[in-house]
Amino acid sequence: MGKHLVSLLVLLLQLLCGCAGNQRTGRAASMQFTHPVYNATIYENSAAKTYLESHTKMGIHISDPAWEIRYKIISGDNENLFKAEDYLLGDFSFLRIRTKGGSTAILNREVKDHYVLTVKASERSTNVECRTRVKVQVLDTNDLRPLFSPTSYSISLPENTAIRTSVAKVTATDADIGTNGEYYYSFREWTDMFAVHPTSGVVTLTGKLDFSETKLYELEILAVDRGMKLYGSSGFSSMAKLTVRVEQANEHAPVITAVTLAPSDADHDPTYAIVTVEDGDHGPNGEIASLSI
């Protein structure tokens, strides 16, 4: 009789423990993130301990006050840039993800503009787990200046080139996007002989060239960042050099002059005239190619 009573008590205790364990396991099994995927943003070059921003509340509702939830990034962060944290507020365990400090790499949109992080949530007492993904979009900051390619240009212009003629085109690029990637062109020093279009980079002749006055122009053209500067106004422009060589125009036609002579009948090789050809231009333009009689 006593043995039967002891066996009955043991069986009853096992049933009670089993029910409690199943109930606890059932409660823990209901643990899940509010969404399977979250979207978040962060600016490139963000300082250490900068948190991702999301319009959706990331985390898990606490249905059992005994839960102790911890978060960990298990994939998608090969550069070791991010850290997951938990923050308990009322009956909700917030998932917060921030940049790490120390000597870790810095977010660079021009190198990589998005990450997909897989985050695991673990309940401490039951070891129940669940997972979610966080899609991180890296936003652009105005951290790059426009750069010329090439950085030097050289042209030659006849001195009779018409005013308002497009004579050259400079080109710069900025790896930033949106307004951060906008820039304008301008001359470093004002000149009344040339103008540069602020957005196209086309250089136009605005004055009358004169070979006898100026044979060479050396111009410096700036590409200036339009966007808001992160580090002040300095350092957000680059410069290219434009060299303009003025060539003398072929303005004068050759002039022929002749002096006639009256040779005698005794001359075996008589000369009837001396012909002279002159050209008022200088250099190659003043050379005579041929003379036909």
ABEGO torsion letter per residue (X at the ends): XAAAAAAAAAAAAAAAAAAAAAAAAAAAAABBBABABBBBBBBBGBBBGBBBBBABBBEBBBABAABBBBBBBABGBAAGABBBBBBBBEABBBBBBBBBBEABBBBBAAABABBBBBBBBBBAAAGBBBBBBBBBBBBBBBABBBBBOBABBBBBBBAABBBGBBABBBBBBBABBEAAABBBBBBABBBAABBBBAAAGBBBBABBBBAAABABBBBBBBBBBABBBAAEABGABBBBBBBBBBBBBBABBBBBBBBBBBBBAABABBBABBBBBBBABBEAAABBABBBX
